């Protein structure tokens, strides 16, 4: 039953989000709490002794932040919303499920987990800089005030779960071990959060429907191109360090729930179509990778 749910929960969540978008709108305030709980469970899963940051991780971080800035600066010349949607697809942190997928594909779980953690933690400090510079609030109040406002809201969601998991490890190791053995809960929380954010994206698109879907199609196409590029480029960088799978998952598999929440909160809501469609693209890529990996194993 569990394997069946894991296989079909993504399409079910997306269908529910699209179908019941009006009803799901009331659950928007719970998204930050679901994000924090998901990260807390993920952090409890990690064995800190196995995590060592290397040059490989710092290169991926540089691509994540410098790449997102370049994407935005290039595309803003054509359309601001397209630029925001594309930028957030590069800027957002690695998915908390990336280490699991990396393990399925025969990659290093600890290396991917290390990058997932540092990626999510660093976004708490870097994202407010980006969002305060290009978001709506940056035009209404000073840059410093905007940065501080965003930082105060984002940090508890990404930093507090990390601190709590560490405190729990030191003060209540037995409870910490129980949470480690209940990682499937994080998967179901992700599905619940995804259902709500997909509902929010659908609701906004429906409200803004003017019969012209040119921009929406451009955002979806840009999201697909960025997704494929990040997986491919991440694998090529990882190959240089003997971490092909970790590179692809670390750079390509994104925390799209976080990306959608940040976009809806601080950027043009229509830009949520970027990470919204990225959900579909990255899961198609992961499904293909897992299928190909299983096929190669069967041939041996």
N, C-alpha and C positions, 0 to 999 in steps of 0.2 A: 504493500500500500504506500509506504514511504517513497519508494523509487518511482511509483506512478505519479505521486504528487510532485516530486522534484522535477519530473519530466514535463508535466503539463501545467505547473503552477504559473509560469510566466505568461503564456497565452491567455490563461483563465483570468489572471490579474488585469491584463490589458483589456480584455473583452469587458470585464466588469466595470473597469474604470471608464471606458467609452460609453457603455450602455447606461450606467447610473451616475453620470457626471453631475447632474443637478443635485442628487441626494448626497453625494460624497463631498460636496463643497463644504459642508458643515464640519467635516473632520480635518480640514486644513491645519488648524492650530496644533494638532497632535503630531504632525510630521517631525518637528525638531526633537520631540521626546523619543519617537521611534528611532530616529537617527542616533541619538545618544545611547539608547539601550542596545542597538545593534553593534555600535562601536565598543561598548563596554564588554559585551559577550565575546567579541572578536579579540580584544586585548587580553582577556582572560585565557584565551586559547593559546596564546603565544608563550613559548619557552624563551625567556629573556637571555638565557645562556647561549642559545643558538643564533641570536641576532647580532650580526656585526656589520656595521655600515662600511661600505667600500667605495672605491672610485667609481665603480659601476653604478651604484645608487645615486651618487652626486651628479653623474652625467644625465641620468634619467630626470632628476629634479631640474637640472638646467634646461632640458628640453621642455619640460612641463611649463616652466614659468617664462622663459625667454620665448619659447615657441608660441605660447598663448598671446604674448604681447605683439609679436610679429604678425600673427594671423589677424588680430584686431586692427592693427595699423594699416595693413594691406587692404582688408575688406571694407573698412569704414569709408574708403574713397568711393565705394559703389553703393553701400547701404548700411546704415547704422545698426539696424536690427539684425541683419545678416552677420555683421561683424561681431555683435555681442553673442549671438547664438553659437557661432563658430569658436569664439574665444573661450567660452565656458566649457566647451567639449575638450579643450586641451588643458585648461587651467585646473579643472576639478581633480580631486584626489583619486588614487587607485581604489577600486572596489574592495570591500572587506572580504568578498568571496574569491578574490583573485588567487590567494594561496591555495585554496581548495582545488580550483580548476588547474592551477599549475601542477599540483600533485597528481591529478588525474592524467595529465599530459606527460608525466614522467619528469617534470621539472623540480627545482628545489623549492620546497614549501617555506623553509626558513628564510631564504634570500628574498622571495616574493613577499613574505610576511613583513620582513624588515622594511622593505620599500613601501608597503601598504601603510605601515604605522607612521613612518617619517613623512610620507606624502600627506596623510590626513592631518597630522599634527602641524606641519608647515603651512598647510592651507589656512589654518586658523590665523596666521600672521600675514601671509602673502595676499590672500583673497581680499581682505579689507582695503589693501592698497589699490588693487585693480578696480574694485567695485566703487570705491569712493571717488576715483578719477573719472569713471565713465558712467556711473549710475545717476539716477534722477536726483538723489539727495545732494550730490556734489555741486549742483547748480543752485541749490537753495541755501546751503550753509557752507561754512569754510571747509577746506579740505581736511584740516586737522580734526575738526569736530565730526565731520562725516566719517573719517577713518576710525575715530574712537567709538562712535556710535555702532558701527558695523563690527568692530573688534569685540566690543562688550557683548554683542548678541551672538557672534559666531564662536568665540572661544569656549564658553561653557559647553557647547554642543560637542566640540571636538577634543577639548583638553580635559575637562572634568572626568569623562569616562576613563581616560588613560590614568589619571591620578587615583581614581577609585579602585581600578583593577590592581594597581600596584599596592595600595594600602590594604586591600583585601588579601592579597598574596602574603603580606607580612603579618597581618593580624588574625586572619581566619583562613588558613590554607585548606582546611577541609571543605569549607564553603566554596573556595576558589576552585577546587578540584571538581566539585559537583557542577559548577557552571561550565567548566571545561568539557564535561561529558554531555552537556545539553546544548551543543552548538547548533542543532537543527532548529532551535527556537529562533536564532538569528535569521535563518532562511525564511521562516514564516513571517517574522516581523518585516523583513525586506519586501515580501510579497504584499503585505498589508499596506506598507508605505507606498509601494509602487502603484497599487490600485488607486490610492487617494491622489497621488500626483498626476497620474494619467487622466483621472477624472477632472482635475483642475485644468490641465492643459486643454482637454477637450471642451470644457465649459468656456474657457476664454476664446478659443478659436471659433466656437459657435456664436458667441456674442459679437465677435468682430467680423463675422462673415459678410463680405461685400460682393461675393460672386467671383472675385479675382484671386486665384490661388497661386499666382506666379511667385510671390515671395515665399510662401509656404513650401513650394516645391524646391525652390533654390536652397532654402535652409535644410530641407531633408537631404538634398544632393550633397551639400557641403558637409553635413554631418556624416554621411556615408564615406565620402572621400577622406575626411579626417580620421574616421574610425579605421579604415583599411590602412592608411598611411601609418598610424600610430602602432598598430599591431605589427606591420611589416618592418618599420624602422626600428621598433623596440627589439624585435627578434634579431635583426642584423647587428645592432649594438650588443645585445646579449651574447651573440655568437663569438664576439671578440674576447669575451671574458669567460667563455664556456657556460653561459647562462642564457641560452637561446629562448627557452620557454619563459623563464622569469622576466626576461626583457620584454617579450611580447605581451605578457599578461600585466606586467607592471605599468607599461606605458599605454596599452590599448584598452584594458578592462577598467572602466571608470565607475566611480560612486555616483551613478546618475541620479539617485534620489537626492543626494546632497546638491548636485548641480542644478536640478530643477528647483529645489527649495531656494537656493541662493539667487537664481535668476528671477523667480516669481517675486522674491522679497525686495531685490535691489536693482534689477534691470527691467527692460521692457518685457512685460509678460509674454508677448508673442515670441520672444527669443527662447522660451522654454521648449519650443518645437525642436531646437537643436539637440539638447540632451534627451528630450522626449523620444525622438526617433533614434538617437544613439543607443537607447535601450534595446531596440529591435536589432540594429546592425550588429552590436557587439555580441548579442546572444546567438545570432545567426553564425557569426564567425566562430564563436566558442563551440557551437553544435557541430560545425563542419570540422573543426580541429579535433574534437573528441571522436567523431566518426572516423576520421582519417587515422588517428592514433590507434583506435581499436582494430581497424582493418589491417594496419601494419603488424600489429601484435599477432593477429590471427594467421598472417602469412608466414610468420617465423616458425 
